[in-house]
Amino acid sequence: MKASKRFYLLNRQRKHRLDARGIRQFLSLLTVQMGKDMGKAEAFSVVFVTDKAMREYNHRYRKLDKPTDVLSFPGEDGYLGDILISTETAWKQAKQSRTLTFDDNIRRLLLHGVLHLSGYDHETDNGEMRAMERRLRRKFEC
């Protein structure tokens, strides 16, 4: 089995407790599963932020003046990129669901972000990303 990519977790929010150990374990398994789809890049970062911070990033980079759940920024020169996740939005989404827990939603958003960093784009492909995301959600039960 191929070794997983290195990843860095930064928690820039304090409103919602994160299971850092579970997140690390999930990302290790996911990066091994993704394998060649992730290319030769060696590392990526995941930053957990507030809705306020996410709204600022979303406005600056997408011209949308509202928070969103996840944003991905591709890297270069051997660095895969950055994934930003709003824990406040993730929490709200989980609370509105009858079946989705906060931890499951965090894993879903991590999966979504990793797929984007791997070159998938649900806005431009022919359903490839959605199909891959569904398959991986079933596999990882999130």
TIMIFI-55116 format. One line per field, with one value per atom (N, C-alpha, C): x, y, z; residue in three letters; atom name. Coordinates in pm, 1 decimal. Layout:
<nodes>
px <- X;...
py <- Y;...
pz <- Z;...
code <- ALA;...
site <- CA;...
</nodes>
This chain:
<nodes>
px <- 84.4;0.0;89.1;58.6;136.3;118.5;226.3;219.4;129.3;64.8;-24.1;57.1;-6.9;53.6;67.0;156.3;164.1;56.3;-3.5;-102.9;-87.1;-128.1;-116.3;-255.2;-288.2;-417.1;-395.5;-472.8;-470.5;-612.6;-629.2;-760.9;-763.0;-829.7;-837.5;-973.8;-1041.9;-1172.6;-1177.6;-1266.2;-1278.8;-1423.0;-1513.6;-1654.7;-1694.9;-1635.3;-1674.5;-1552.0;-1565.1;-1456.5;-1438.0;-1313.8;-1281.1;-1208.9;-1235.4;-1166.7;-1041.9;-933.3;-811.9;-755.6;-759.9;-708.0;-790.4;-922.2;-1008.9;-990.5;-969.5;-946.8;-816.6;-712.4;-583.2;-594.9;-665.1;-683.0;-760.2;-868.3;-948.1;-864.1;-789.1;-708.4;-599.2;-542.1;-441.7;-501.6;-618.9;-686.2;-730.1;-783.7;-831.6;-718.1;-605.8;-495.3;-436.2;-435.2;-391.2;-490.8;-620.2;-724.4;-716.6;-692.5;-687.6;-563.2;-454.7;-332.4;-290.4;-284.6;-233.5;-317.7;-444.8;-529.0;-475.3;-399.4;-346.7;-215.4;-163.1;-41.6;81.7;185.3;314.4;331.7;235.3;246.2;265.0;346.4;383.0;294.2;233.2;163.0;47.4;-42.1;-150.4;-188.5;-266.2;-309.9;-460.9;-511.3;-653.3;-662.8;-741.6;-757.6;-905.3;-934.8;-1071.7;-1091.3;-1194.9;-1215.3;-1359.0;-1382.7;-1515.7;-1593.3;-1723.4;-1804.0;-1755.0;-1716.1;-1669.1;-1546.2;-1449.8;-1329.5;-1364.3;-1450.6;-1488.0;-1560.4;-1644.2;-1714.4;-1614.0;-1511.0;-1407.7;-1333.7;-1296.6;-1228.8;-1321.4;-1445.4;-1541.4;-1564.2;-1568.5;-1587.3;-1463.5;-1347.7;-1222.7;-1196.4;-1217.9;-1178.3;-1290.7;-1416.1;-1528.0;-1632.0;-1609.0;-1700.9;-1839.9;-1847.4;-1973.2;-1965.7;-2054.8;-2049.6;-2131.7;-2088.7;-2154.6;-2056.2;-2075.5;-1988.0;-2026.7;-1936.1;-1962.4;-1899.9;-1926.4;-1874.8;-1728.4;-1686.3;-1548.8;-1499.1;-1374.1;-1304.6;-1172.1;-1130.1;-1002.5;-919.5;-791.5;-698.7;-581.4;-568.8;-459.7;-323.7;-225.2;-89.0;-3.8;125.5;219.9;353.1;440.0;575.4;578.3;505.0;507.1;415.6;340.4;244.3;105.0;23.6;-108.8;-202.7;-200.3;-284.4;-344.5;-446.2;-510.2;-659.8;-713.8;-858.2;-901.8;-1001.5;-1059.5;-1198.6;-1229.0;-1360.2;-1415.9;-1538.4;-1606.7;-1676.0;-1629.8;-1692.2;-1832.3;-1856.2;-1990.8;-2091.8;-2056.6;-2146.0;-2161.4;-2052.5;-2058.8;-2151.0;-2144.0;-2228.8;-2376.7;-2404.8;-2543.1;-2599.0;-2517.5;-2561.6;-2595.6;-2510.7;-2535.1;-2661.1;-2683.5;-2801.9;-2930.6;-2924.1;-3042.3;-3070.6;-2974.3;-2989.4;-3039.8;-3120.6;-3167.2;-3064.3;-2970.9;-2877.7;-2730.5;-2697.4;-2557.4;-2508.0;-2398.3;-2337.0;-2234.8;-2194.9;-2092.6;-1963.7;-1918.0;-1793.9;-1805.1;-1920.8;-1941.5;-1936.6;-1996.7;-1997.7;-1856.2;-1777.7;-1638.1;-1566.0;-1585.8;-1522.2;-1570.7;-1700.8;-1753.6;-1686.8;-1672.4;-1611.8;-1462.8;-1394.8;-1254.5;-1243.6;-1330.2;-1331.7;-1354.8;-1451.9;-1483.5;-1361.0;-1298.3;-1180.7;-1064.5;-1039.7;-930.3;-956.9;-1081.4;-1113.8;-1083.2;-1119.2;-1087.1;-936.9;-861.2;-715.7;-655.1;-725.4;-678.0;-716.7;-782.3;-814.4;-958.0;-1040.2;-1181.3;-1256.0;-1356.2;-1434.6;-1578.7;-1667.5;-1807.9;-1878.2;-1820.0;-1884.4;-1852.2;-1747.4;-1707.7;-1699.1;-1691.8;-1679.6;-1818.0;-1821.3;-1948.1;-1996.8;-1992.7;-2038.6;-1932.3;-1807.7;-1700.1;-1675.3;-1669.7;-1641.7;-1754.8;-1876.9;-1991.0;-1992.5;-1961.2;-1957.9;-1846.5;-1730.3;-1617.6;-1650.0;-1710.6;-1745.5;-1848.0;-1947.5;-2048.3;-1983.6;-1896.6;-1829.3;-1745.0;-1669.7;-1584.1;-1665.4;-1778.0;-1865.2;-1917.3;-1955.5;-2001.7;-1888.6;-1772.4;-1659.0;-1623.2;-1621.3;-1579.9;-1698.1;-1818.8;-1940.0;-1954.7;-1948.6;-1967.3;-2059.4
py <- -118.3;0.0;124.9;217.8;340.7;429.3;495.7;585.9;705.0;755.5;870.6;999.3;1101.4;1233.9;1293.9;1387.8;1464.6;1571.5;1596.2;1702.7;1773.3;1896.9;1981.2;2029.4;2020.3;2067.5;2193.4;2295.9;2420.2;2450.7;2470.0;2501.7;2650.1;2730.6;2875.9;2917.5;2825.7;2854.4;2783.9;2828.6;2767.1;2734.7;2751.4;2732.1;2584.5;2501.5;2361.4;2271.5;2174.8;2081.7;1987.7;1969.4;1881.2;1757.5;1645.6;1520.7;1512.7;1578.1;1587.1;1448.6;1359.9;1224.8;1153.7;1163.3;1102.4;1165.4;1296.0;1366.2;1318.6;1308.7;1260.8;1118.7;1034.0;895.9;891.6;967.7;972.4;1020.4;1129.6;1182.7;1084.9;1012.8;911.6;803.8;754.0;651.3;705.8;827.0;887.4;909.7;960.9;989.1;861.0;753.6;625.1;578.1;589.6;548.2;629.5;758.6;846.2;818.9;779.6;740.2;832.1;775.7;848.8;970.1;972.4;1088.4;1215.8;1200.2;1317.4;1366.8;1296.5;1340.3;1325.2;1399.3;1388.0;1486.0;1571.8;1669.7;1596.4;1651.7;1585.7;1620.0;1737.1;1780.3;1873.5;1887.1;1984.1;2024.3;2130.8;2180.4;2186.0;2168.0;2185.0;2287.1;2391.7;2498.1;2507.4;2495.2;2507.9;2652.1;2716.9;2859.6;2887.9;3013.0;3060.8;3099.7;3119.4;3169.7;3307.5;3389.9;3524.4;3517.2;3434.7;3420.4;3360.1;3259.7;3194.7;3292.6;3376.1;3476.5;3570.2;3609.7;3697.4;3629.5;3501.8;3429.1;3410.3;3374.7;3353.3;3482.7;3593.8;3723.1;3760.4;3742.3;3780.7;3696.9;3567.1;3478.9;3435.6;3442.2;3398.9;3508.2;3623.6;3738.3;3706.1;3614.3;3579.5;3626.1;3716.1;3776.8;3696.5;3572.4;3484.0;3373.0;3313.2;3199.4;3078.2;2985.0;2857.2;2748.2;2624.5;2517.6;2483.7;2479.4;2439.8;2515.0;2554.2;2614.4;2541.4;2525.8;2461.1;2554.0;2561.3;2645.6;2559.3;2534.1;2449.7;2513.5;2428.3;2474.3;2459.1;2465.0;2449.0;2399.9;2359.4;2316.1;2210.4;2101.8;1991.4;2007.9;2117.1;2140.6;2130.5;2038.0;2012.9;2131.7;2196.7;2314.0;2319.7;2404.8;2429.8;2404.6;2348.6;2329.3;2409.6;2495.9;2570.7;2516.0;2492.2;2442.1;2530.0;2577.5;2652.8;2553.3;2546.7;2454.9;2501.8;2632.1;2682.4;2637.0;2649.6;2605.3;2453.5;2381.8;2235.4;2193.6;2264.0;2235.5;2258.3;2371.8;2403.0;2297.3;2256.0;2154.5;2023.6;1984.4;1860.2;1870.9;1986.6;2006.3;2000.1;2040.5;2039.0;1901.0;1809.9;1675.1;1578.5;1484.1;1380.9;1269.8;1258.2;1145.2;1184.8;1306.0;1348.6;1405.0;1350.0;1405.7;1512.1;1591.2;1693.4;1628.3;1522.0;1455.4;1396.7;1337.1;1285.8;1398.8;1511.2;1623.7;1678.2;1684.0;1728.2;1634.2;1503.9;1408.8;1429.5;1455.2;1482.6;1605.1;1708.6;1831.7;1812.2;1734.8;1701.8;1626.3;1527.4;1450.2;1541.2;1629.5;1722.7;1810.0;1862.6;1946.8;1872.0;1750.3;1670.1;1639.2;1610.2;1586.0;1709.3;1827.4;1950.0;1967.1;1946.0;1960.1;1858.2;1746.8;1641.8;1668.7;1782.1;1821.0;1798.8;1744.4;1725.6;1857.6;1880.9;2003.8;1976.2;1969.5;1936.4;2042.3;2161.6;2266.5;2254.9;2178.3;2171.5;2030.1;1928.1;1792.1;1734.6;1617.3;1552.6;1457.8;1502.2;1419.9;1329.2;1341.5;1255.7;1277.4;1402.7;1430.3;1379.5;1404.8;1359.0;1206.8;1136.6;990.3;942.1;1001.4;964.8;996.8;1111.4;1152.0;1056.1;1017.8;922.0;788.2;741.2;613.4;618.7;727.1;739.6;763.4;832.1;849.4;715.2;631.2;497.3;417.6;422.8;347.1;391.5;522.8;575.9;605.4;572.4;588.9;730.8;825.4;964.9;1040.4
pz <- 0.0;0.0;0.0;-85.9;-99.0;24.6;64.8;180.3;149.7;253.0;234.6;222.8;172.6;163.0;301.9;313.6;438.2;431.9;545.4;551.7;685.1;685.0;803.6;840.8;967.8;1017.5;1099.9;1069.0;1145.5;1190.7;1319.0;1372.4;1409.2;1327.7;1348.1;1400.6;1465.3;1524.7;1659.9;1743.9;1876.0;1912.8;1819.7;1850.5;1857.0;1772.0;1763.8;1780.9;1870.9;1898.0;1779.2;1740.7;1629.4;1680.7;1618.9;1649.7;1561.6;1605.1;1523.8;1491.2;1586.8;1563.4;1455.5;1465.1;1365.1;1227.5;1224.8;1097.5;1034.4;1115.2;1063.3;1009.1;1082.0;1038.4;906.1;897.7;775.3;657.7;676.1;567.0;524.4;618.9;584.7;495.5;533.1;453.6;318.0;318.2;193.6;94.6;141.7;49.7;-7.6;70.8;16.8;-89.8;-59.8;-154.5;-284.3;-272.5;-390.3;-474.5;-411.2;-481.3;-593.6;-713.4;-829.5;-866.7;-828.3;-858.8;-795.1;-688.5;-618.1;-678.5;-776.3;-843.5;-756.5;-793.0;-725.7;-610.7;-591.0;-482.2;-349.6;-264.1;-139.7;-21.4;-20.3;100.9;67.4;166.4;158.9;300.0;310.7;441.1;448.4;570.4;599.1;711.0;687.3;786.1;822.6;950.6;1000.1;1046.2;993.0;1016.2;1060.9;1097.0;1133.7;1007.7;1022.2;911.0;866.0;961.7;927.1;836.9;873.4;791.3;654.9;654.8;528.9;437.2;494.3;414.3;347.3;420.0;363.1;248.0;266.7;158.6;38.5;64.4;-42.9;-121.1;-51.3;-118.2;-199.4;-140.0;-206.9;-331.6;-322.6;-432.3;-525.1;-478.7;-562.8;-583.6;-522.1;-534.1;-480.1;-382.9;-317.9;-172.8;-135.5;-2.4;98.0;120.2;217.0;252.5;368.6;402.0;318.2;308.2;241.8;327.6;296.2;381.3;355.9;229.1;197.1;74.4;79.5;-34.0;-50.8;-175.1;-204.5;-291.4;-258.9;-333.3;-378.4;-508.0;-556.7;-528.7;-505.3;-480.5;-605.4;-584.9;-694.7;-640.2;-731.0;-695.9;-586.1;-604.8;-509.6;-390.4;-386.7;-278.3;-338.7;-288.5;-347.2;-329.4;-212.7;-192.3;-53.4;-38.9;89.4;79.7;186.5;200.4;321.6;304.8;416.1;442.6;570.5;608.9;719.7;700.5;804.9;897.5;1021.5;1117.3;1154.0;1150.2;1182.5;1077.8;951.4;844.9;848.9;872.3;882.4;997.2;1107.9;1224.3;1188.6;1124.4;1085.9;990.0;893.6;798.4;870.4;964.9;1039.4;1123.9;1185.3;1268.8;1186.5;1059.8;974.0;915.4;929.3;874.2;980.7;939.1;1031.9;1047.7;952.7;954.6;963.7;929.9;920.5;1053.2;1105.0;1225.6;1186.4;1283.2;1258.5;1208.8;1274.1;1232.5;1092.7;1060.3;924.4;822.7;856.2;763.6;742.8;848.7;834.0;737.0;750.8;659.4;515.3;498.0;363.4;302.1;382.1;331.2;302.0;385.0;357.3;225.5;206.8;83.1;-37.1;-26.0;-134.4;-166.6;-62.8;-83.0;-145.8;-100.3;-156.7;-303.7;-338.0;-478.7;-563.2;-513.5;-587.9;-603.1;-495.2;-504.9;-600.1;-620.9;-711.4;-856.1;-880.3;-1017.4;-1059.4;-973.4;-1006.5;-989.7;-1075.9;-1067.4;-1108.9;-1011.7;-1038.3;-1121.4;-1131.9;-1210.8;-1359.3;-1394.0;-1534.4;-1590.8;-1505.0;-1558.5;-1589.5;-1640.0;-1678.1;-1569.5;-1445.9;-1335.6;-1276.7;-1324.8;-1275.2;-1126.0;-1084.3;-943.9;-855.3;-895.5;-814.4;-800.7;-908.0;-904.1;-811.3;-823.5;-737.3;-592.0;-568.8;-432.5;-371.7;-447.3;-397.8;-363.1;-450.4;-427.3;-299.9;-282.4;-164.6;-37.4;-48.4;69.1;118.0;23.0;61.9;126.3;66.4;117.7;260.8;283.4;413.6;506.6;460.4;539.6;597.2;505.6;549.8;455.6
code <- MET;MET;MET;LYS;LYS;LYS;ALA;ALA;ALA;SER;SER;SER;LYS;LYS;LYS;ARG;ARG;ARG;PHE;PHE;PHE;TYR;TYR;TYR;LEU;LEU;LEU;LEU;LEU;LEU;ASN;ASN;ASN;ARG;ARG;ARG;GLN;GLN;GLN;ARG;ARG;ARG;LYS;LYS;LYS;HIS;HIS;HIS;ARG;ARG;ARG;LEU;LEU;LEU;ASP;ASP;ASP;ALA;ALA;ALA;ARG;ARG;ARG;GLY;GLY;GLY;ILE;ILE;ILE;ARG;ARG;ARG;GLN;GLN;GLN;PHE;PHE;PHE;LEU;LEU;LEU;SER;SER;SER;LEU;LEU;LEU;LEU;LEU;LEU;THR;THR;THR;VAL;VAL;VAL;GLN;GLN;GLN;MET;MET;MET;GLY;GLY;GLY;LYS;LYS;LYS;ASP;ASP;ASP;MET;MET;MET;GLY;GLY;GLY;LYS;LYS;LYS;ALA;ALA;ALA;GLU;GLU;GLU;ALA;ALA;ALA;PHE;PHE;PHE;SER;SER;SER;VAL;VAL;VAL;VAL;VAL;VAL;PHE;PHE;PHE;VAL;VAL;VAL;THR;THR;THR;ASP;ASP;ASP;LYS;LYS;LYS;ALA;ALA;ALA;MET;MET;MET;ARG;ARG;ARG;GLU;GLU;GLU;TYR;TYR;TYR;ASN;ASN;ASN;HIS;HIS;HIS;ARG;ARG;ARG;TYR;TYR;TYR;ARG;ARG;ARG;LYS;LYS;LYS;LEU;LEU;LEU;ASP;ASP;ASP;LYS;LYS;LYS;PRO;PRO;PRO;THR;THR;THR;ASP;ASP;ASP;VAL;VAL;VAL;LEU;LEU;LEU;SER;SER;SER;PHE;PHE;PHE;PRO;PRO;PRO;GLY;GLY;GLY;GLU;GLU;GLU;ASP;ASP;ASP;GLY;GLY;GLY;TYR;TYR;TYR;LEU;LEU;LEU;GLY;GLY;GLY;ASP;ASP;ASP;ILE;ILE;ILE;LEU;LEU;LEU;ILE;ILE;ILE;SER;SER;SER;THR;THR;THR;GLU;GLU;GLU;THR;THR;THR;ALA;ALA;ALA;TRP;TRP;TRP;LYS;LYS;LYS;GLN;GLN;GLN;ALA;ALA;ALA;LYS;LYS;LYS;GLN;GLN;GLN;SER;SER;SER;ARG;ARG;ARG;THR;THR;THR;LEU;LEU;LEU;THR;THR;THR;PHE;PHE;PHE;ASP;ASP;ASP;ASP;ASP;ASP;ASN;ASN;ASN;ILE;ILE;ILE;ARG;ARG;ARG;ARG;ARG;ARG;LEU;LEU;LEU;LEU;LEU;LEU;LEU;LEU;LEU;HIS;HIS;HIS;GLY;GLY;GLY;VAL;VAL;VAL;LEU;LEU;LEU;HIS;HIS;HIS;LEU;LEU;LEU;SER;SER;SER;GLY;GLY;GLY;TYR;TYR;TYR;ASP;ASP;ASP;HIS;HIS;HIS;GLU;GLU;GLU;THR;THR;THR;ASP;ASP;ASP;ASN;ASN;ASN;GLY;GLY;GLY;GLU;GLU;GLU;MET;MET;MET;ARG;ARG;ARG;ALA;ALA;ALA;MET;MET;MET;GLU;GLU;GLU;ARG;ARG;ARG;ARG;ARG;ARG;LEU;LEU;LEU;ARG;ARG;ARG;ARG;ARG;ARG;LYS;LYS;LYS;PHE;PHE;PHE;GLU;GLU;GLU;CYS;CYS;CYS
site <- N;CA;C;N;CA;C;N;CA;C;N;CA;C;N;CA;C;N;CA;C;N;CA;C;N;CA;C;N;CA;C;N;CA;C;N;CA;C;N;CA;C;N;CA;C;N;CA;C;N;CA;C;N;CA;C;N;CA;C;N;CA;C;N;CA;C;N;CA;C;N;CA;C;N;CA;C;N;CA;C;N;CA;C;N;CA;C;N;CA;C;N;CA;C;N;CA;C;N;CA;C;N;CA;C;N;CA;C;N;CA;C;N;CA;C;N;CA;C;N;CA;C;N;CA;C;N;CA;C;N;CA;C;N;CA;C;N;CA;C;N;CA;C;N;CA;C;N;CA;C;N;CA;C;N;CA;C;N;CA;C;N;CA;C;N;CA;C;N;CA;C;N;CA;C;N;CA;C;N;CA;C;N;CA;C;N;CA;C;N;CA;C;N;CA;C;N;CA;C;N;CA;C;N;CA;C;N;CA;C;N;CA;C;N;CA;C;N;CA;C;N;CA;C;N;CA;C;N;CA;C;N;CA;C;N;CA;C;N;CA;C;N;CA;C;N;CA;C;N;CA;C;N;CA;C;N;CA;C;N;CA;C;N;CA;C;N;CA;C;N;CA;C;N;CA;C;N;CA;C;N;CA;C;N;CA;C;N;CA;C;N;CA;C;N;CA;C;N;CA;C;N;CA;C;N;CA;C;N;CA;C;N;CA;C;N;CA;C;N;CA;C;N;CA;C;N;CA;C;N;CA;C;N;CA;C;N;CA;C;N;CA;C;N;CA;C;N;CA;C;N;CA;C;N;CA;C;N;CA;C;N;CA;C;N;CA;C;N;CA;C;N;CA;C;N;CA;C;N;CA;C;N;CA;C;N;CA;C;N;CA;C;N;CA;C;N;CA;C;N;CA;C;N;CA;C;N;CA;C;N;CA;C;N;CA;C;N;CA;C;N;CA;C;N;CA;C;N;CA;C;N;CA;C;N;CA;C;N;CA;C;N;CA;C;N;CA;C;N;CA;C;N;CA;C;N;CA;C;N;CA;C;N;CA;C;N;CA;C;N;CA;C;N;CA;C;N;CA;C;N;CA;C;N;CA;C;N;CA;C;N;CA;C;N;CA;C
</nodes>
